[in-house]
Amino acid sequence: MDRPSFVPHPLPSAHVLLRFAMRLVGLAAVAAMSTRGFAATFAALLALAAFYCLLVAVQRREAPFGPVLTHVDEAAVYALCAGLLSRL
């Protein structure tokens, strides 16, 4: 059976924004408990979250930067935040 080349039921953008915010809060909570320092740990966790989102996007065959927010957009924001945080 052929797999579809796109996600048949894309999630609404509000759901993706909520998922992003909840994951950001969770990562910040874990980074706050780190002994290595908040900024370094949070930047590393954001980079791992970006990698995870890219893997999910490839698995689900999501179109990058489409009309609704996807894991690709989420990965781009995580990578941007990780890069900015590691520079500070």
HELIX and SHEET records of a PDB file:
HELIX    1   1 SER A   13  ALA A   32  1                                  20    
HELIX    2   2 PHE A   38  ARG A   60  1                                  23    
HELIX    3   3 HIS A   71  ARG A   87  1                                  17    
END                                                                             
